Each structure stands twice: as structure tokens, then as C-alpha cells.
Amino acid sequence: MSLDEPRRAIGTPRSPVEGWLGRAVTLLESVGAALLALLFAVVMAAVIRRYLFGGGFVWSDELAIWLHAALIAFGMPLAATSALAMRLEVIVGLLPAAARRAAAILADAFAVHGALVLAMGGASVAAQVGGISTVLGLPEAWRFAVFAIGGGLTLLLVLARAGLDRSWPLAALSLAIGCAFYWLAQQASGIFVQPPSLIAAAWAGLGLVLGAPLPFALLAGVSLSGAFGGLLPEPAIVQNAVSGVGKFLLLAVPFFLLAGELLTEGGLAERLVRFAGTLVGHFRAGLAQTALVASVLFSGASGSSVANAAFGAKVMAPTLIARGYPPAQAGAIVAGVSMLDNIIPPSIAFLLLAAATNLSVGSLLVGGFVAGGVLALALAIGIHLSVRNVVAVAPKASGAERTRSFIGALPAIGLGIIVVVGIRFGVVTVTEASALAVAYSLVVCLVLRSLNGRTVFAALRKSATEAAAVGLLIGASAPFAFLLAVDRVSEQMASLVTAFGAGPYAVILLANLVLLVAGLFLDIGAAILLLGPLLLPAAVAAGLDPVQFGVILVVNLMIHGLTPPLGILVYVVSGILRQPAGAVFRAVLPLLGSLLLALAVLSLGAAAWPSLKGYF
């Protein structure tokens, strides 16, 4: 297959190998769905016992963490070979065909290297570690063995996909080069680079530019740094990765993804759109403003900007186009308003930041409400000023119509309120709230008869695959972050952001500039996990409130969902609408400008009034 063509979806098999690959993907998705369902059952059972009978299960937390690790391990092959691979393909796309072919071979070689680190390193740790888990009484080796299995399966699927997309000789070449990278990483070069994390960053950056999956590029970079004085041997890399995903807080990620997917499959998201239309549909650019208000409402239930972008591209964008909006502008509006989902609580981005920095999730969520309001206002102004040629306006809804649509949307609106209030006032933990969100979504949709067994299973499969991709990124970022900490990169970062002075205005200005540049090349999740711990100490030393700074950091990086070359929200929307990504990037510029102004307002507020803790 030519690299000029998009990667073909696995559907009707064209060869026995592709038939095998399709069945393997289906099996892995089904295993992930089963693990996610079991994970939900364990956490929900503990919640019920704790709040109804006065005590939880001793074993529930540890079992849930182990199930989450298994979910990530069996999902990582899909995260390496699907649209969730977090590949930077824009730069490669500018190359001639022959150069793109060479880049694809090398990108798969990076994936092979990363998969070998997980497979061989996991097997090594499993063989060496002894003892049994504290509560479950199971061998500790199992936690690492499952990552070894995941790495091995990833290696097989990467090579199978490469063979089908290009040719088997080229797939074999990727395997050979990847094995050579892996062998080189195990050798002592005799050359010591200070700091070794520079080698890791350079190698991972090269893999990213070539289009390698980001998590595997990070793993390959850390692995290669060992040959130049790095302090993380292969087993330690896997141990750090497993430890990185072993936080009970992170279980909220798959649950919030599942809750949002259930609401979408159950039709409650469309009810939010109808309610939003009754509020603002009669204004100038009313349908675009409806998309904005619907996104604000859906943010309280989803927590995932990508999920909102996909929903908006399927539901809102076709309606916008039918009402006279140019397709690129319709896509830009949907992508622009979708960034609010990771700002307005519950927010997966804030969960990642809290896990990386130990900031209070409740305080971050309150800050997210305030920041979300400022950003929504900025987007409303940007839409009003940029939509000029579309005159179709819906008639103003009556009070009765608004009441009916509000009642219809109330179940979805109530979910966000229940979750955030429960977390903020300490009624439930974040993970418990996310499990309750899933239970709430299931009960409401089943009562409304908008879900059945098939749609629930589809939601489980999709959410499990997305959660595995996020978890793999967290795991791959952990050894990289450890290497940065050992090399005391935070001190160098502090020197960088205080170059113009140590006052709050200078620090927040330079920190924003660093984030704006880094966000052009780093995935949003990876940037939060890597840069959050590096920049936060300098911000606190400058007198900035850590929660306010954390909110600004997430806002800054979420804006990069709309900027090239990564611009994940633009790519999601343009892919579904089948519009050139470049046209959507150009159309989103007015909204991007309004968001940058909102970021400036938030930053100035944080520098001027740091005593307003978490904007509360």
C-alpha cells in the first residue's frame, strides 16, 4: 500500500493475515471492555458497601489498581496501531513520497524499540521480583508480567500492520532497525552526556518527528539514555511505568470516559443540544452559539475534549453546514468549543495534573469552573465577530419550549453537578465520583430505554481502548519524568522562567511562553505530566498560587488542541467531516485569538491576585 493513502481501517479482510489481525483487534477490544466492566463492578461494590454498610472491602483498591494495569497492558497494542497512537504526522506529510516511506519504516522501528522495552523489561522484572501483594496475596510478578505480555502483543500488531500497509520486507526492515536500536540501548557507549535526559529528549523528539507513537518514542528515548550515562536500566523503566499508572486517582479516567460515552450512546447529549438551542438559537450565529452552550453543558458530563469533538462533528457540524456555514468554519467552531471539556469539570486533564503534582483535585475543579466561564465568554465573542455571512436564525423559543427541553436535558446536567459537588465538598473521592457517574448514566439511560446491551458493550469497548491509550501515555511519561527529576531539570527550568525576574508577572509570562512552544510539539497529556512538576516549583517560589497556576497550565496546553502541527481537536473534526485539516486550522484562527486573550486575562489575574486561592 502506498503511504500516500490513509491507513486503511481493519474491516473486510483482504488476506488471511488481515483476517487474523481483525480478529485480534476485536478480541483485545472485548478483553478491554470486560476488564473495564469488572473494574467498575469492583469500585462500585466498594462504594456501596462503604456508604450503605459503613465499611469498604479491604481488597478492593488494590484489585482495582491491578485491573487498571491489565486494561492498559491489553489495550496498548491498539494504542500503537490505531488513531489513538498519538503520532505527529504533519511534518512527515510535507516530505516527498520516498522520504515518507523511509520515515514510516523508522517510526515503526521506534515502536518496535519501545515494545521490546516493555516486553523484555517486564519479563525481567517479573522473573526477579519476589513476594506477594499486601492484600490480594497474589504474586507481585504478575503486575509486571502483564506489561510484558502487552509489549509482546504490541510488537506483533505493529509488524502486522506495517506488513499490510506497506510490505512484509519493509516490516522486517522496521523490526531489524528496532532491534538494533534496542541492542544499542543495552550497550555502554563510554560517552557520558550531561544531563542524560538530553539524549532521552533528543531521541524521543526524533521519533515524534518521524511519526512514531508518542508513548513508545518516550520509552525508546529513556532506554537509549542508559548507553550515555542514564540511571534507568530497562527493568527500572518498566517498574516506573507500572508505578506511574498505579495510583487510585487515575481510575477516574476510564470511568469518566465511559460515563460520557454512555450519555452519547443514550442520546442524552443530543438533549443538551436541543436545550442549548432554546437558549441562544435565536441570536446572531445562533446555531454556532448553540454548539458553544451545548459544549459547556456536555463538559459537565464528559471530561474529554476529544469525545466532545467527535460528538460535535457527527451531530452539530452537519447541521451547521446545512444552515449555510462553510464546512471548514463549521469544523472550526466544533473544534474550538470542544476544548472546554478539559477545562470545565469534571476534567481528565486536571486529574492528570493532580496525579503528577499532588495538587488538590477539588480546588483545581473550582478553578476550572472560573476559567471555563472566561473561556466560554471569549469563544462567544469570537464566534459573534467571525460569523458574518450566515444569516439563518432560529425563531425564539417560548418559555414552555425552554422548560420542556430543560427537563429533557436535566438528567445529563445533573450528572456534572452531582460529580463536582460530591468531590468539592468531600462527600466522595474523585474515583468514587467517577464510578457513580457511570452508574448514574447507566440507570438514567436504561430508565429512558435509550440503551441496550449492544450499545453498552460498544461504549465499554470504545472507552476501554481510549483509557488504555491515556494510561499508556501516563506510564511512558513516568520514567521520563523520573529521569528529568534525577537530572534536576526543574532547577534549569526555574532558571529559564525567572530569566526576566523572579516576580509573579515575569514568571507567569515566561512560563506561558514555554508552554505555548512546548505544546506545539508535545501531546497535551504528555506536556501536563512532564512540564507540570517542572514549572510548578518556580511558580510557587514567585508567589503564585499553585492551583491558579495549574489551571493556567491546563488552559494553555488545551489551546494547543487547535494549533498545528498536533492540533488533535482539529484532526478529529476534520477527519470525521472529511475536510482538509489546513482549511480548518485557518478557519479556527479567530477563535484561537479569542482564547489567547482569555489566557492573558487569566494569567494577569493570577499574578495580580494570588491570594484568591484557586479562584475561589
N, C-alpha and C positions, 0 to 999 in steps of 0.2 A: 504493500500500500504506500502511496506517495505521502510524504509529510506535508504536502500542500493541502491535503484533505484533513478535515477534523477527525479525531479519533472516533471510530465507529462504535456506537453503543452495542452492547452484547445483546443480541436478540436472536433472530433466526440463524442457526449455526451454518457456516459455510464450509466447515471442516470438522473432523472428529475432535480436534484439539479445541476448537471454539465451542463445540458442544460440551466438552468436559469443563471448559472454563466457565461457561454459563451456569452449569450445574454447581460448580464450586462457589461461584458468587452467590447463587441462590441459597446454598447451604450455609455459607458464612453469614449472610443476612438473617437467615432463620435462627441460627445459633445466637446471634446478637440480640434478636428480638426475644428469644427465650431467656437469655441472661438478664435483659433489662426488665422483663416481666417478673422474674424471680427476685431481682434486686428490689423492685417496687414492693413486692409482697413482703419481703423481709423487713424493710424500713417501715412500711405501713403497719405491719403487725406489731412492731416495737412501739410505734406512735400510739396505737390503740391501747396496748397494754399499759403504757406509761400514763396516759391521761384518763383512762377509764378505770384502771385497776391499781394505780399508784406505784407502778414499778415496771421498768422495761426488762428486756431479755439481756442477760449478761453477754451473750454471744452475738447479738445482732449487729453491732457496729463493726466488729472485726470481719464477720461474714460478708457484710455489705461491701467493705473495702476490698476484700478478695474477689468478690463477684465483679466489682468495677474494674479491677485489674484484668480479669479474664475477658470482660467485654472489650476492653481496649486491645488486648492481645489478639483476639479473633477478628476484630474489626480493622486492625492495622493493614492487612493485605488490601482491603477495599480502599482505605485511605491513601494507599500508594498508587492505585491504578484507576481511580475514578476522578470525577470532577472535584472531589474533596482533597485532592493531593496537594493543594496549595503550591502550585507551580507558577513561577514568574515566566510567562511565555511571550510577553510583549517584545522584549529585547531580541529573543531568538527569531521572532516573527519578522524582524526587519532584515534578516540575513538572506543571502541567496539560498536556493534550494539545497545545493551541496553542503553549504555550511550548516543549514538547519538539520540536515541528516546527520552530520558529524556531531552537532550539539545534542541531538536526541540520543545518540549512542552513548555519549559521555554522561548525559543526565541519568540514563538508566544505570550506568556504571556507578554513579553516586548512590542511587537507590540500592544497588547490589551491596555496596560497601556498608551502608547503614543497616541493611537487613542482616548482613553477616555479623555485624557488631552485636545486634540483639540476639541472633541465633547462637553464636559461639560464646558470647559473653554470658548470656542467660544460662546456657548449658554448663559453663564453667562454674558459675556461682551455685547452680543447683547441685553440682557434684561436690562442691566444697563446704557449703553451708550445712550446719547440723542443727539439731534441736527441733522442737515443735512449737507451734504458735501458742501464745499465752492462754487464750480462751478456747479456741476451737480444738486444740490438741492435734492439729494436722501438721505434717512436716513442712517446715519453713521453705524447703527446697521447691515446693510446688509453686510458690508465688513467682519464682524466677524461671522455673521450667515452662510456665505458660507463656512467658515472653519469648523464650527460646523457640517454642512452637510457632508463635506468631511471626517471629523473624523468618523462620524457615518457610512458612506458608507465603509470606510476602515475597521472598526470593523466587518462589515458583511462579506466583502470579505475575510478578514484574517481567520475568523472562517469557512467560506465555503471551502476555500482552504485547511485548516487544516483537516476538516472533510473528504474531498475527498482524500487527500494524506495519511492520517493515518486512523482515525476512528472518529465517532461522539463523543463517550465518551471521547477520548483524546482531541478533540477540546473543549468539555465542560470543561475539566480539565484546559486547557490553559485559557479559559475565567474566570474560578474561581480564578486561581492564579493571572491573570492580574488584576482582580477586587480587589483582596486582596492587591496587590502592590499599586493600586490606592488609596484604603482606607487608607493604611498605610501612604501614602504621605500626606494625609489631616490631619493627627493627629500630635499633638505637643508631641514629644517624651520626652522633658525635657532634652535631651542631646544636647549640643551645640558643634559643631565641628568647629574648626578654621583652615583654612577657609572652609565655607560650600561648596565651589566649589569642595573641595576634595571628598565629598560624591557624588556630581554630576558626577565627572570624574570616580570615582570607580564604581558607579552603571552603568553608560553608558558603561564603559570598560567591565564590566561583561556581559552586554547584547551583546556587539560586539563579545566577545569571544564565546558566546553561539550561535551566528549566527543570532541575531536579526537584522532587518533592521536598518541601522545606524541612519537615522533621528529620528526614534521612540525611539531608545536607548538614544539619546541625550535628547529628550523631557522627557523621563521617569527619566533620571538622574537629570535634573533640578527640576522636580516635586518632587522627593523624598528628595532633599536637603532642601525643606521647612520644613520638620519634624525635621531637625537638625540645624535650625538657618538661613536657606537660606532666602533671602529677596524677592523672586519672588513667590507670590501666583499664583494660577492657571490662573485667568484672566489676570494677568500681563504677564505670559508666552505666551499666545495667542496674546496679544497686541504687544509684542516684535516680535513674529513671523510674524505677519501681517505687522508690520512696517519694518521688515527686507527685505521683498520682495516688499515693496512699493517705490522702487527707479526707476526712469525713465530709468536710465542707464541699469538696468537689463533686460529691454525689448529686448535688443540686443541679449540676449542668445537664445530665441526661434527663432528669425529671422535668426541668423547665422546658427543654426541647420537646419532650413528649407531651406536656400539657398544651403547648402552643400548637403542636401537630394535631392533637385531638380536637381542639377548638376549630382548626381549619377544616379538618375532615368532617366535623359535625355540623358545619355551616354557621357556627356562631360568629366567626369572623365576618361573614357577609352581613350578618345582622348589625354589626358595628358600622359597616359601611353605610347601610341604609339609615341608621340613626345619625351618623355624621352628615349625610346628605340633607336631612331635615334641618340641621343647624346652620349650615353655611352654603348649601347648594344654590341658593338664590343670589349670592353675591357675585361680583365680577370674578371671573376664573373660579366660579363656584365648584365645579367638579374637581379642579385641582386642589382647592381648599378642602373639599370633602376627603380627598386622598390624604391630606395632611392630618385632619382631625381623626380620621379612621386609624391612621398610623399611631397617633398619640394614644387612642383608646386601646388599640391592639397591643401597644407596648406593655400595658399593664398585665398582659396575659402571656406574652411570648418570651421576651428577654433575648430574642435572637433577631438581629437585623437581616441576616441572610434569609431567614424564614419569612420575614415580613416582605422583603424584596421579591421573593419568589411568589408569594401570595398576591402582592400588588401587581406584578407583571401578568399574572394569569387573570385577575379579576378587574382591577382598576384600569390598567393601561389600555386594554381593548375598548373599554367604554370611553376613555379619553380620546382615543383615535377616532372612534365613531362620531364623537361630538365636534370634530374638526381640529383637534390638536395634532401637530406633526408627530409622526411616530417617535422620532428622536427626542422631542420635547416631552412627550408622554412618558417615555422611559426615564428621562432625567428627573421628572417630578417624582416618579415612584421610587427611584434610587435615592433621591435626596431626602425624602421624608422617612425612608426606611432606616436611616442612621439613628433615628430617635430610639429605636427599640433597645439599643445597648446603652442608652443614657437614662431613660425613664424606667424606674424599677418595675418588675424585677429584671436585673441586668446581668447577663452572663459575664460581660466584661468586668463589672465590679466584683464578681465572685473571683475571677482570675487575679485581679489586683489584690483583693483581700488575702487570697492564698499565698501570694508572692511577698506581701509586705506586712501581714498581720494587722492591717487596719480594720477598724470596726465596720462590718458589713452594714449594720443598721444605720450608722452615720453616713456611709457612702450612699445608701439608698435615698436618704433625705436630701443630700446634696444633689443626687441625680434628679430628684423632682424639680428643684430650683433650676438647675442647669437645663433640664429638658424644657421647662417653661420658656426660658430665654431663647433657646434654640428654635422652639416651635414658633415663637413670635417672629424671629428673624426669617425663618422659612416662609411664614405667611406674607411678610413684606416682600421677600424676594419673588415669590410666586405672583403677587399682585403687580409688581413692577415689570416682570419679564413676560407675562402672558398678555399680549396686546391684540392679537389678530383673531382670537376666539371669542365670539360674542354670544354663543348659545348659553342661556342661563335657565336653570330650572325654576318653575314657579315656587313662590314662597310657601313653605309647608304650614299648614294650620296647626293650632295648638293641639288638636286631637291627634293629628298625624305624628307630631313630635312625641306625644305621650305614648302612643302605641309603639312607635319604633324604639323609644327608650325602654319600655317594658320588655320588648323583644331582645334588646341588647343587654339588659341588666345582668343576666347570668354571666356574660363574659366580662362586663365591667366589674362585677362583684368579685371575680377571681383576683384581679390585681389588688383591689382594696384589702381583701382578706389576707393575702400573702404579705403585703408590705406592712400593714398594721401589726400582724402577728409577729413579724420579725423585729420591727422597730421597738415594740413595747415588750419584747422578751417573752411573749406567750409561747412561741415555738422557736426552734433553731431554724437556720436557713434550709438545711436539708429536710427537716421535718415539714417546713412550709412548702417546699417544692413537691414532696410526696403528697401532701394534702391537696396541692394544686392539681396533680394528676387525678387523684380520687374525685375531687370536685368536678373536673372536666368530664370524667367518665360518667359520673352519676347524672350530671345535667344533660349530657348528650344522650344517654340511654333513656332518661325520662322523656326527653323530647323525641325519642325514637329517630335520632339523626345519625346514629352509629350502629354498625352491626359487627359481627365477628371478623369479617373480611377487612373492613376499614380500620378496625382496632389493630389487627395484625399488621396492616400496611403502615400504620402510624408507628408501631413498635419497630418495624424493620428500618424505616427511614430515620427515626430518632436514634436508634442504636448505632447506625452507621455514622451519623453526624457526631454523636457523642464520642465514639471511638476516635474520630479524626481530631476532635478537640483534645481528648485525653492523651493521644499520641503526641500532639504538639507540646502539651504540658510536660509529659515525660521526657521528651527530647530536649526541652529547654532547661530541665533541671540540672543535668551535668554541665551544660554550657554555662549556666548561671553560677554553678559551684566553681568552675574554672575562673570565671571573672572575679568571683569573691576572693579566691586564693591569690590571684594576681593583683588584688587591691585596685581594681579598675575603678571602683567607686570613688577613690581618692582623686584619680585623674579626671573623672567626670565632674567631681566637685570643683576642681581647679578650672575646668572648662566653663562651667556655668557661672563661675564667680569672676570670670576674666574682666568684666566691666564693673566689678564691685560686688560686695557681699550683701548689699541691701536687697529687700524683697522685690523691688521693681526690676533691678538688673538681673537677679537670679531667675525670676519668672519669665523675663523676656528671652534670655538665652536658653532656658530650659524648653520654652516653646519652639525656639528655632531648631534646637537639637531634635526635638520630637517631630517637627514638620519635615526635617530632612530624613530622619531615620524611617518615618512612616512611609516614605516613598519607596523603600526597598524591603521593609520588613512586614510580614503579616501582622495584623492588628494584635492578635493574641500573643504572638512571639514578642512583639515590641513591649506589650504590657508586662509580660513575665520577665523580660531581660532588663528593660530600662527602668521599670518601677523601683526596684530595690536600689538601683544605682543613683537615681536622681532624687529620691525622697530624702536621704540624709542631708543633702545640700540645701533642699528647700526648707527643711526644719531648722537647720543652722541659720538660715537667713530670716527666720521669724515667721515663715509662712505656716498656716495651719495644715497639718498633713492630710486631713480629709479633703479640704478645699483643693489642695494641690493634686491629690489623687483624682478628684472629679475632673479637674482641668486636663490632666494627663489622658484620661479616657476620652474626653471630648476631642482633644487634639488628634488623637490617633483614629477615632471613629470618623473624623472628617476625611481621612485617607481612604475610606471606603468609596470615595467619589473622585480620587485623583489617580492619574496614571503614574507609574505603569501597572500597579497592582489593582487598585480600584475594584475590589471584589463585588461591591453592590452594583456597579455599572456593568460588570461582566455577567452577573446573574441575570439582570434585567435584559440586557442586550441579547443574551443567549436565548432566553425564552421568547422574546419578541422578534428574533432573527433580524436585528438591526446592527449595523456596524458599530463596534464599541467606540470608535473615534467620533462618530456623529453624536453619540450620547454623551461622551466626555465634553464635547463642545457645547452641547445644549445645557449641561449642568453647571456651566461657569457662573451664571447669575446666582444660583442657589449656593454655590461654593463660596462666592464672595460674601453673601449674607451670613453664612456660617462662620467665616473667618472674623467678621466684625463682631459676631456674638462671642467668639472665643476671646477676642480682645477685651470685651466688656467684662466677661467673667474673670479674666486674668487681672485686670485692673482692680476689680472688686476684691479679689483675694489678696492682692498686695496692699490695698488701702485699708481693708478691714479684716485682718487676720483673726481678730478676736471673735468674729461671728463663726463660731465653731461649726464646721460642716454646713454653713449657710443656714443653720437652724436658728 
